[in-house]
Amino acid sequence: MSETTTEPTSPRLPEPFVMVVFGASGDLTRRKILPAIFQLWCRNHLPESAAVIGYSRSDKTDESFRTELCDSMRDELSCHRGLIDDEAWEAFASRIFYQRGAYDSPDDFAALGKRIETLNAERNVPGNCMHYLATPPAAFADIIENIGAASLARRGQTDPWARVVIEKPFGTDLRSARDLNRIARSVFDEDQIFRIDHYLGKETVQNIMVLRFANSIFEHAWCHDYIDHVQITAAESLGVGARGGYYDRSGALRDMVQNHLMHLLCLVAMEPPSALTAVAVRDEKVKVLRALRTIPPLCAASGVVRAQYAAGSIDGREAPGYRQADSVPADSRTETFVAFKAHVDNWRWSGVPFYLRTGKCLPRRCTEISIHFKDVPRVLFNRPPAGPLRPNVLTIRVQPDEGIALEFQAKVPGPAMNIKPLEMDFGYHESFGGAPPEAYQRLLLDAARGDATLFTRSDEVEAAWQFVSPIIEGCSQDTDNLLQYAAGSWGPKEADELIEADGNQWHLR
Ligand SMILES: NC(=O)c1ccc[n+]([C@@H]2O[C@H](COP(=O)([O-])OP(=O)(O)OC[C@H]3O[C@@H](n4cnc5c(N)ncnc54)[C@H](OP(=O)(O)O)[C@@H]3O)[C@@H](O)[C@H]2O)c1
């Protein structure tokens, strides 16, 4: 495929800052946050004086923290992107520090404040600070309140600035999300708060807007006149593994639908924003969420397919059922699969169903959006002997094998009029050489530069919960309708029946 390029723009360097990672002894810090910061450092995307302080309750020194990080980074990077560069690591490691402290201790936060001041003075950092909350959500409120009490929030100040990045999940329902928003906004202004969902940092997700608004051929057909329906699938091949305890309190609706699937739906359905600013883009996303037709609890109980994986096999290996996983109660009623039909009740999408599904222990890991265009008229080719024809489908492969495919009809060479569906396929690997960068790199860089476009605003998170909460309520009132599916299958047959009732089929099988 030949390519036309515009001059690449290099990202603006953030102002010098200190980053504090709360929950520094945890899995996310080790596997995602610090490797992403290190990669940004290696690519010269961070200022020379940038420094990271890990904060958690575990007993560590600067040195032992650095050694642990280096070991896990070697594992991470060697699996995915080649070996760690020892010289670069040495330079980077001298910028990493560890501060032991509790999340509910004002004294420990005062000590953290002193440590930040010392580092600022030593490294000539003007006082900018990014707080990253990488603990389980139970600690979020304490940390935010203590940041405020220790005068580390710099509310109303832009020079120097302070920002807070809050990991998902942001609440467990509408009420808890509102509570957390209230706490966060009692300490920070909204433009200091960065609610992170790593899906939004994925290149393929950002490319949805480019596909729609940088190509005239798609956007004109992007409406109910031409689109029959939309499917969004987020499939995981793994089960809950060792995270059963956490997952059992969450389930697929909270863990995947409220955040990742809602973001994808918004990007597919939103109107063109008036500008590529955080305000304009997020305004349009919120409008989509507000236009979603409510699925009331009573309808959710019968119309939303919920299921839990039972023992089965994936890729020829035996897979135990969900209830056999560590820390999952033997009588758990938590769903690991969900499928449902949504409607965006506005002019553009009138009458177009959006089918969403997500699940664990499905045959393969794959997130895809497919746009199914309407049938051509049943004249000429779309009737016997050449027809009926398959309608055009545009598939956005979010992960893995990132790319876009357009299915269309072509004549098979020869004397007869035989028509066959073919695919035009664009793959990130072939076109751009290698896998797209980790989502956390882009998001951390944006947060450091103060660009909140790819983060979730308070009204957005609440609007998503407003849609999902009645579904959760309906499903929890009627736990009898929880179905089972064999690990390694595409979910229960009821998920197929849901879409087949409208004459459609899941695109990805
Ligand atoms: N891991 C992932 O891949 C991933 C992906 C997306 C989002 N997240 C989100 O990122 C956050 C951190 O995830 P994680 O996997 O790193 O969590 P984790 O390993 O369970 O916890 C991180 C650290 O938080 C501290 N902590 C504070 N309160 C705690 C509590 N009540 N229970 C357990 N630990 C507590 C612990 O450090 P000390 O005891 O030393 O203080 C722990 O090492 C969570 O909100 C999670 O939902 C994680």
Ligand as a Chemical Component Dictionary entry (heavy atoms), coordinates in Angstrom:
data_LIG
# 
_chem_comp.id                   LIG 
_chem_comp.type                 NON-POLYMER 
_chem_comp.pdbx_formal_charge   0 
_chem_comp.three_letter_code    LIG 
# 
loop_
_chem_comp_atom.comp_id 
_chem_comp_atom.atom_id 
_chem_comp_atom.alt_atom_id 
_chem_comp_atom.type_symbol 
_chem_comp_atom.charge 
_chem_comp_atom.model_Cartn_x 
_chem_comp_atom.model_Cartn_y 
_chem_comp_atom.model_Cartn_z 
_chem_comp_atom.pdbx_ordinal 
LIG N1  N1  N 0  -2.955 -4.214 37.187 1  
LIG C1  C1  C 0  -3.512 -3.846 36.065 2  
LIG O1  O1  O 0  -3.181 -4.370 34.985 3  
LIG C2  C2  C 0  -4.530 -2.750 36.042 4  
LIG C3  C3  C 0  -5.102 -2.384 34.812 5  
LIG C4  C4  C 0  -6.017 -1.333 34.770 6  
LIG C5  C5  C 0  -6.350 -0.674 35.942 7  
LIG N2  N2  N 1  -5.798 -1.065 37.129 8  
LIG C6  C6  C 0  -6.178 -0.327 38.333 9  
LIG O2  O2  O 0  -5.007 0.233  38.903 10 
LIG C7  C7  C 0  -5.085 0.212  40.322 11 
LIG C8  C8  C 0  -3.915 -0.558 40.888 12 
LIG O3  O3  O 0  -3.930 -1.864 40.364 13 
LIG P1  P1  P 0  -2.865 -2.975 40.815 14 
LIG O4  O4  O 0  -3.158 -4.156 40.011 15 
LIG O5  O5  O -1 -1.498 -2.407 40.801 16 
LIG O6  O6  O 0  -3.334 -3.214 42.305 17 
LIG P2  P2  P 0  -2.565 -3.938 43.503 18 
LIG O7  O7  O 0  -1.295 -4.533 43.022 19 
LIG O8  O8  O 0  -3.565 -4.784 44.180 20 
LIG O9  O9  O 0  -2.326 -2.691 44.480 21 
LIG C9  C9  C 0  -1.346 -1.680 44.334 22 
LIG C10 C10 C 0  -0.796 -1.300 45.682 23 
LIG O10 O10 O 0  -1.760 -0.532 46.387 24 
LIG C11 C11 C 0  -1.517 -0.663 47.801 25 
LIG N3  N3  N 0  -2.823 -0.744 48.469 26 
LIG C12 C12 C 0  -3.492 0.274  49.038 27 
LIG N4  N4  N 0  -4.648 -0.087 49.535 28 
LIG C13 C13 C 0  -4.793 -1.373 49.271 29 
LIG C14 C14 C 0  -5.824 -2.319 49.505 30 
LIG N5  N5  N 0  -6.956 -1.988 50.126 31 
LIG N6  N6  N 0  -5.625 -3.570 49.062 32 
LIG C15 C15 C 0  -4.493 -3.913 48.420 33 
LIG N7  N7  N 0  -3.479 -3.043 48.185 34 
LIG C16 C16 C 0  -3.631 -1.792 48.594 35 
LIG C17 C17 C 0  -0.612 -1.861 47.966 36 
LIG O11 O11 O 0  0.654  -1.342 48.324 37 
LIG P3  P3  P 0  1.136  -1.211 49.833 38 
LIG O12 O12 O 0  0.463  -2.270 50.649 39 
LIG O13 O13 O 0  2.611  -1.387 49.740 40 
LIG O14 O14 O 0  0.728  0.155  50.229 41 
LIG C18 C18 C 0  -0.497 -2.466 46.583 42 
LIG O15 O15 O 0  0.776  -2.954 46.281 43 
LIG C19 C19 C 0  -6.448 -0.400 40.660 44 
LIG O16 O16 O 0  -7.361 0.631  40.842 45 
LIG C20 C20 C 0  -6.772 -1.206 39.419 46 
LIG O17 O17 O 0  -8.147 -1.371 39.232 47 
LIG C21 C21 C 0  -4.903 -2.076 37.195 48 
# 
loop_
_chem_comp_bond.comp_id 
_chem_comp_bond.atom_id_1 
_chem_comp_bond.atom_id_2 
_chem_comp_bond.value_order 
_chem_comp_bond.pdbx_ordinal 
LIG N1  C1  SING 1  
LIG C1  O1  DOUB 2  
LIG C1  C2  SING 3  
LIG C2  C3  SING 4  
LIG C2  C21 DOUB 5  
LIG C3  C4  DOUB 6  
LIG C4  C5  SING 7  
LIG C5  N2  DOUB 8  
LIG N2  C6  SING 9  
LIG N2  C21 SING 10 
LIG C6  O2  SING 11 
LIG C6  C20 SING 12 
LIG O2  C7  SING 13 
LIG C7  C8  SING 14 
LIG C7  C19 SING 15 
LIG C8  O3  SING 16 
LIG O3  P1  SING 17 
LIG P1  O4  DOUB 18 
LIG P1  O5  SING 19 
LIG P1  O6  SING 20 
LIG O6  P2  SING 21 
LIG P2  O7  DOUB 22 
LIG P2  O8  SING 23 
LIG P2  O9  SING 24 
LIG O9  C9  SING 25 
LIG C9  C10 SING 26 
LIG C10 O10 SING 27 
LIG C10 C18 SING 28 
LIG O10 C11 SING 29 
LIG C11 N3  SING 30 
LIG C11 C17 SING 31 
LIG N3  C12 SING 32 
LIG N3  C16 SING 33 
LIG C12 N4  DOUB 34 
LIG N4  C13 SING 35 
LIG C13 C14 SING 36 
LIG C13 C16 DOUB 37 
LIG C14 N5  SING 38 
LIG C14 N6  DOUB 39 
LIG N6  C15 SING 40 
LIG C15 N7  DOUB 41 
LIG N7  C16 SING 42 
LIG C17 O11 SING 43 
LIG C17 C18 SING 44 
LIG O11 P3  SING 45 
LIG P3  O12 DOUB 46 
LIG P3  O13 SING 47 
LIG P3  O14 SING 48 
LIG C18 O15 SING 49 
LIG C19 O16 SING 50 
LIG C19 C20 SING 51 
LIG C20 O17 SING 52 
# 
